[in-house]
Amino acid sequence: MRFAAWLARFRTTALAAGITEATLREALDPARLQPRSIELDRSQPEFTRAIWDYLDRAVSPTRVSTGQARLAEVRPEADRASARYGVPAPVLAAIWGMESNYGSHYGDVPVIDALATLAFEGRRAAWAQGELLAALRIVQQGDIDRAHMIGSWAGAMGQTQFMPSAFLARAVDADGDGRRDIWRSMPDVLASTAHFLQEAGWVPGEACAPELRLPEGFDPARADPGLRQHSAQWADEGLRLADGRALPTMAEASVLQPAGLRGPAFLVGRNFRAVLRYNNATSYGLGVCLLAQQIDGGAPVQAAWPRDQRPLNRSEVKALQSALNDQGFPTGQADGLLGPATRAALRDYQRSVGLPADGFATVEVLMRLRP
């Protein structure tokens, strides 16, 4: 009953925002509460996956070979999208693979139901309500009907998982049928994804995340996303590609060591950050770049991951943040998330005690911080 009452109130908001009565009858009135969406939205997993475990699955040999085969099937459409927007076809295939395993699973939840549930539930009400209005506009414009607008529990839609607001801003009718269909039209899927990345700042011809060979004595504190310089400057410091070749031309590039001093290093610039606009997680960005590289015939990561290290769980990260705060290295709120502020504080602490300042949170550094 409470959900029905909320829907009735939201109808007034939607009408005032330009959604027609006919669209509301078709798309909003049949909405049903999705308890699973609430459950997943509220869940905060205690244990986190190490980046190497994530990449083992994201860039598995099966996903690479499937990506090569699937890209071959849609190569004309991918090449047209690439030519129009400047994003290489293997990158489009990689996002397709990461988001829906090349279209094999992009969710089965009615998008309007999922977003109405999250707007009603209240934790992210303003965001969900905005996305719900966007979803209703998509139906009203005729791009897709309610029955076929399915996606994830959080409302991400189609084969490359656009939120409705991103769809309105970036989706493309590449097959010329008058509709933008990222569920069933591969020309639309690939062109929409390429358009998104172009608008996010993708630079044609620039590398995504090439693996590095660092010089002896490289200061790990310089592997900081806030430190950006031209690849020529990095080359002057002795950095090379993992295979010994010279660095490609990249502007505003940073060194990324996602597993700290003992793990691989990558040079990331504007294209890596464009991928992060799609999903703002370092593991996701690396997954896309490395999967694209291997779909295109490139090598896998050469350096070894420190697989003997266990990532901190959320409780341990909170303890780490609290200890850093207590010792005068501010991280902000102890929320259990290893964001830039926490990594910067950890680097400062590491410097203060003579440790390599790589900002990588380990059980050992937590034990050292604890009284």
Secondary structure, DSSP 8 states (H G I E B T S, - for coil): -HHHHHHHHHHHHHHHTT--HHHIIIIITT----HHHHHHHH---SS---HHHHHHHHT-HHHHHHHHHHHHHTHHHHHHHHHHH---HHHHHHHHHHHHTTTT----EEHHHHHHHHHHH-TTHHHHHHHHHHHHHHHHHTSS-GGG-EE-TT--BTTTTB-HHHHHHH----SSSSS--TTT-HHHHHHHHHHHHHHTT--TT--S--BEE--TT--GGG--TT--B-HHHHHHTT-EETTS------SSBEEE-TTGGGS--EEE-HHHHHHHHHS--HHHHHHHHHHHHHHTT-----S---TT-----HHHHHHHHHHHHHTT---SS--S---HHHHHHHHHHHHHTT--------HHHHHHH--
